[in-house]
């Protein structure tokens, strides 16, 4: 009976760890601090807007975040002249790029310095949900996460709570990194789109004037 219980606990620990790893990877990819549906949809819809795809209004178990991607994106002929104009627009605007998000970039460097100085912070963040579940399962002096016996239940609880406090510091650090990183990304995208859009509008007006003169 104990063997079966230990095996189930081991499988549960592995599944919980994998789930947390997947959650962290998704948050990092979307640059969001939480996986609340409103935060996730906001990040996804920003990317869908760039691709001229309709936004997703509701997140359910059956929602496909890439819906419409393969059918709505039409291949267009390569326009060398337009590509060269876009490249020149980016080159002309490049001098201003270093000033984009300077405040946020400074904050990111500072936060990364904290992680480098204390590698345990990252490990604590990755194990946070695992430890929270372990604290809920405590029912005696034996740790439900690793089966290690402690002096008594209170000492075990104090130990797990101390780990949670460490992970809370790491969570705030992660939130700051994602927020500042997202702001830098948004400013960079906006600058690129403005540079290319302005050049295209100027070229379009020039082409229209030439056509009217014919």
C-alpha positions in Angstrom: 0.0 0.0 0.0 2.8 2.4 1.0 4.7 1.5 -2.2 1.7 2.4 -4.4 1.2 5.6 -2.5 4.8 6.6 -2.8 4.7 5.9 -6.6 1.6 8.0 -7.0 3.2 10.8 -5.0 6.3 10.6 -7.2 4.2 10.7 -10.4 2.2 13.7 -9.0 5.4 15.6 -8.3 6.7 14.9 -11.8 3.5 16.0 -13.4 3.3 19.2 -11.2 6.8 20.1 -12.1 6.3 19.6 -15.8 3.1 21.7 -15.7 4.9 24.5 -13.9 7.7 24.3 -16.4 5.2 24.6 -19.3 3.4 27.5 -17.6 6.7 29.4 -17.2 7.7 28.8 -20.8 4.4 30.1 -22.0 4.6 33.2 -19.8 8.1 33.9 -21.0 7.1 33.5 -24.7 4.1 35.8 -24.3 5.8 38.1 -21.9 3.0 38.2 -19.4 3.2 38.1 -15.6 0.2 35.8 -15.1 -1.8 33.2 -17.1 -5.1 34.8 -16.3 -7.4 34.6 -19.4 -7.6 38.4 -19.8 -3.7 38.7 -19.8 -3.2 35.8 -22.1 -5.8 37.0 -24.6 -4.5 40.5 -24.6 -1.0 39.3 -25.5 -2.3 36.8 -28.1 -4.6 39.4 -29.8 -1.8 41.9 -30.1 0.1 39.4 -32.2 -3.0 38.4 -34.2 -3.7 42.1 -35.0 -0.2 42.4 -36.5 -1.2 39.4 -38.8 -4.6 41.0 -39.6 -6.4 38.2 -37.8 -9.6 38.8 -35.8 -9.2 38.9 -32.0 -10.2 36.1 -29.8 -12.9 37.2 -27.3 -13.2 34.2 -25.1 -10.7 31.6 -23.8 -12.1 28.1 -23.4 -10.6 24.6 -23.3 -11.3 24.3 -27.0 -9.8 27.6 -28.0 -7.1 27.5 -30.7 -4.9 30.6 -30.4 -3.6 30.2 -34.0 -7.0 29.8 -35.6 -7.2 31.3 -39.0 -3.4 31.6 -39.4 -3.0 29.0 -42.1 -6.1 30.1 -44.1 -6.1 33.8 -43.9 -2.5 34.6 -44.6 -2.2 34.9 -48.4 1.1 34.7 -50.2 1.8 37.9 -52.1 4.4 38.5 -54.8 7.7 39.8 -53.6 8.0 43.5 -54.3 11.7 44.4 -54.4 11.1 48.1 -54.6 8.8 48.1 -51.6 11.2 46.0 -49.6 14.0 48.4 -50.3 11.9 51.3 -49.2 11.1 49.6 -46.0 14.7 48.7 -45.4 15.7 52.4 -46.0 13.0 53.5 -43.6 14.3 51.3 -40.9 17.9 52.4 -41.6 17.0 56.0 -41.4 15.2 55.4 -38.1 17.9 53.3 -36.5 19.6 56.2 -34.8 16.7 56.6 -32.5 16.4 52.9 -31.5 18.9 53.0 -28.7 16.7 55.5 -26.8 13.7 53.3 -27.0 12.7 52.0 -23.6 15.9 53.2 -22.0 14.3 53.3 -18.6 12.8 49.8 -18.9 16.1 48.4 -20.3 17.9 49.8 -17.2 15.4 48.1 -15.0 15.8 44.8 -16.9 19.6 44.8 -16.5 19.2 45.5 -12.8 16.8 42.6 -12.3 19.0 40.2 -14.3 21.8 41.3 -12.0 19.8 40.2 -9.0 19.2 36.8 -10.6 22.8 36.4 -11.4 23.8 37.3 -7.9 21.3 34.8 -6.4 20.6 31.8 -8.7 18.4 30.3 -6.0 15.7 32.9 -6.9 15.1 31.3 -10.3 14.9 27.8 -8.8 12.5 29.1 -6.1 10.2 30.5 -8.7 10.1 27.3 -10.7 9.2 25.3 -7.6 6.7 27.7 -6.2 3.5 25.9 -7.1 5.1 22.6 -6.2 5.9 23.8 -2.7 2.4 25.4 -2.3 0.9 22.0 -3.1 3.3 20.3 -0.6 2.3 22.7 2.1 -1.4 21.8 1.5 -0.5 18.0 1.8 1.4 18.3 5.1 -0.2 15.9 7.6 2.6 15.1 9.9 6.4 15.4 10.3 7.1 13.6 7.0 7.5 15.8 3.9 4.9 14.9 1.3 7.3 16.2 -1.4 10.4 14.1 -0.7 9.4 11.7 2.2 12.1 13.2 4.5 11.1 13.0 8.2 11.3 16.2 10.2 11.5 16.9 13.9 7.8 17.7 14.0 5.1 19.0 11.7 5.6 22.7 12.6 9.3 22.6 11.7 8.4 21.1 8.3 5.7 23.8 7.8 8.1 26.6 8.7 10.7 25.2 6.3 8.2 25.1 3.4 6.9 28.6 4.2 10.4 30.0 4.2 10.8 28.6 0.6 7.5 30.2 -0.4 8.8 33.6 0.9 11.9 33.2 -1.3 9.7 32.3 -4.3 7.5 35.3 -3.7 10.6 37.6 -4.1 11.4 35.7 -7.3 7.8 36.1 -8.6 7.9 39.8 -8.2 11.3 39.9 -10.0 9.8 37.8 -12.9 6.8 40.1 -13.0 9.1 43.2 -13.3 11.2 41.5 -16.1 8.1 40.6 -18.1 6.5 44.0 -17.7 9.6 45.9 -18.7 10.5 43.5 -21.5 7.0 43.7 -22.9 7.2 47.5 -22.9 10.5 47.5 -24.8 9.0 45.1 -27.4 5.9 47.3 -27.8 7.9 50.4 -28.3 10.2 48.8 -30.8 7.3 47.4 -32.8 5.6 50.7 -32.8 8.7 52.5 -33.9 9.2 50.1 -36.8 5.6 50.3 -37.9 5.6 54.1 -37.7 8.8 54.3 -39.7 7.6 52.0 -42.5 4.1 53.4 -42.5 5.3 57.0 -42.8 7.5 56.1 -45.7 4.8 54.2 -47.5 2.3 57.0 -47.1 4.8 59.5 -48.4 5.6 57.2 -51.4 1.8 56.7 -52.0 1.2 60.5 -52.1 4.1 61.0 -54.4 2.8 58.3 -56.8 -0.6 59.8 -56.7 0.7 63.3 -57.7 2.7 61.8 -60.6 -0.4 59.9 -61.8 -2.5 63.1 -61.7 0.1 65.0 -63.7 -0.2 62.5 -66.6 
